[in-house]
């Protein structure tokens, strides 16, 4: 009976040792960032470091995964594929991407195989996001609005990474930071680019433009004039002085040259 107990105890010790692999016998990777941002034309490091390994010169591979397609970018100790002349490896396994383009945005996987370790394989996935300055916004500003009504000015960007923040300007002063209105309310949605003016007043007349901005830069649309008119007792539009002046300028014939 005593011999049986000793054997059982020995088996438990052996099992516990085999089930727990010491870190010195396992290849373990780590990275500084699993999501990395870079702007176009910058260089960026995709960090892949060994936390532990007992194998000299383990096999290192890097793969790019985009749109469900996996391709090698580092294989058999050299840069391969489309990045052949635009990347390098810093020991032990950090992948440096030079002159970043929009097409480089993808997931990158660092794979290390260490044949002398008990745990012979480990990998780390890193997402590369490429910053893109907003495209020129498409702005919609009504040419003429009635006094006291509610109106929306719209601004839309079709291409930007990350998504832009929108700002509106009237006569080169940011809305609503130009002088306080006598009445009414402004509402700006910085995410959708919509400026809502409730209870339009005469002081709301002017030239408006929208600016779209992210951490890669900013763009803006050309300014557009919004006239404000009141409605007379007979239901006819009553134009403001500015609108009348603009109309007169457009209809005035040039004087003849003597």
Secondary structure, 3 states (H helix, E strand, C coil): CHHHHHHHHHHHHHHHHHHCCCHHHECEEECCCCEEEEECCCCEEECCEEEECCCCCCEEEEEEEECCEEEEEEECCEECHHHCCCEEEECCCEEEECCCCHHHCEEEEEEEECCCCCECEEEEEEEEEEEECCCCCEEECCCEEECCCCEEEEEECCCCECCCEEEEEECCEECCCCCCCCCCEEEEECCCCEEEEECCCHHHCEEEEEEEEECCEEEECCCEEEEEEEECCCCCEECCHHHHHHHHHHHCCCCCCC
